[in-house]
Amino acid sequence: MIFLHLLLGLICGGLFGNSLFFVFASMLPDIDHLYLIMKHKLFPIKKTIKVLKKEEEHGIHFKTPAMHSLLGMVVCSFLFFIITNSRQYTILFSLMYGSHLLLDWPDIDKKQYFYPLKKEFRGSLPIWSKTEKFITSIAFIAVIIIYVI
């Protein structure tokens, strides 16, 4: 779900305040994408999206097990708590991180949610499918309504 993580962070931020926090927490698992984009020089954005759509064909897997797993969520949440010393924000952080994993579930690419176990999950929706575009459009409209109205 290419843009849905950002939009969910904006929606939660608009509803509960502190948009930057919610966007950060909902998008943090994709930090591994930036590393892979730089490593494989996937510029411009059209090239990145092309590779995202056909990861197997290009031999690049954007969802690394370290960040797109329950272990990654626990480790990042623990580090977040150490830094902030706030239980309330750590719970919200964990919920947003978990929402990222749930939103990625329907995507067709491989994910290892129970890393370090080798069990793989694969959804059925192609990257940037009509369904994803429709859901993203609804979320975008929600953002406009929350921030403008």
Disulfide bonds with the S-S distance in Angstrom:
none
